[in-house]
Amino acid sequence: MSEYFNTQAIALSKSFTDAAFKAHTLAIEGLERVTNLQLKAVENRVAATVDFFSEAAEIRDFDGLKAIWPKGVNLVKESAEKMYASNQEVFGVTVKTSEALSQVAKGSFEVANDSFKKQVSAATTDFTKQVNAAAKKAK
């Protein structure tokens, strides 16, 4: 009888270990995608800002300042829009990663439940056979 419990414990721990490994892999892949999105967004905005400041450094009079002012406002507007779009993409990746993690957890619990049912069924059947055999001997 204890063999069934030992087998069940080993199968359950293996199932949870596999699920944890899958969950870890999914989490790392999601982190990589988020980091990649954010780095691209920062790289793009830094390049645009450097271009703007390079142009702004060449201004020597008030007319030049009036000419570059709309470009500065446009840079701020574009940066805010790009930041919002980037955050939306990051949120999307996070949601997809969370859904995948929940599917792994759900699958792990289903596998553990099925395994447990099989072990209990086998143990019950074996125990019933032993009881019936003992009852027959007692007669």
Solvent accessible surface area in square Angstrom, and as a share of the most:
residue,aa,sasa,rsa
1,M,123,0.55
2,S,76,0.49
3,E,125,0.56
4,Y,54,0.21
5,F,129,0.54
6,N,90,0.46
7,T,60,0.35
8,Q,16,0.07
9,A,58,0.45
10,I,119,0.60
11,A,36,0.28
12,L,60,0.30
13,S,63,0.41
14,K,127,0.54
15,S,18,0.12
16,F,79,0.33
17,T,87,0.51
18,D,60,0.31
19,A,14,0.11
20,A,60,0.47
21,F,144,0.60
22,K,117,0.50
23,A,30,0.23
24,H,116,0.52
25,T,52,0.30
26,L,44,0.22
27,A,44,0.34
28,I,71,0.36
29,E,71,0.32
30,G,5,0.05
31,L,108,0.54
32,E,105,0.47
33,R,113,0.41
34,V,25,0.15
35,T,58,0.34
36,N,76,0.39
37,L,44,0.22
38,Q,81,0.36
39,L,112,0.56
40,K,123,0.52
41,A,26,0.20
42,V,90,0.51
43,E,125,0.56
44,N,72,0.37
45,R,39,0.14
46,V,81,0.47
47,A,55,0.43
48,A,25,0.19
49,T,43,0.25
50,V,84,0.48
51,D,98,0.51
52,F,39,0.16
53,F,127,0.53
54,S,61,0.39
55,E,73,0.33
56,A,29,0.23
57,A,69,0.54
58,E,128,0.58
59,I,45,0.23
60,R,207,0.75
61,D,86,0.45
62,F,137,0.57
63,D,95,0.49
64,G,21,0.21
65,L,84,0.42
66,K,119,0.50
67,A,67,0.52
68,I,10,0.05
69,W,167,0.59
70,P,81,0.51
71,K,101,0.43
72,G,14,0.13
73,V,83,0.48
74,N,72,0.37
75,L,24,0.12
76,V,104,0.60
77,K,116,0.49
78,E,63,0.28
79,S,32,0.20
80,A,53,0.41
81,E,95,0.43
82,K,90,0.38
83,M,122,0.55
84,Y,142,0.54
85,A,49,0.38
86,S,14,0.09
87,N,77,0.39
88,Q,88,0.39
89,E,92,0.41
90,V,24,0.14
91,F,132,0.55
92,G,28,0.27
93,V,22,0.13
94,T,67,0.39
95,V,57,0.33
96,K,140,0.59
97,T,17,0.10
98,S,59,0.38
99,E,99,0.44
100,A,34,0.26
101,L,56,0.28
102,S,62,0.40
103,Q,114,0.51
104,V,27,0.16
105,A,44,0.34
106,K,116,0.49
107,G,27,0.26
108,S,10,0.07
109,F,127,0.53
110,E,89,0.40
111,V,86,0.49
112,A,10,0.08
113,N,74,0.38
114,D,75,0.39
115,S,27,0.17
116,F,101,0.42
117,K,121,0.51
118,K,145,0.62
119,Q,41,0.18
120,V,68,0.39
121,S,64,0.42
122,A,47,0.36
123,A,13,0.10
124,T,76,0.44
125,T,69,0.40
126,D,49,0.25
127,F,105,0.44
128,T,65,0.38
129,K,132,0.56
130,Q,108,0.48
131,V,74,0.42
132,N,80,0.41
133,A,54,0.42
134,A,59,0.46
135,A,49,0.38
136,K,154,0.65
137,K,182,0.77
138,A,91,0.70
139,K,203,0.86
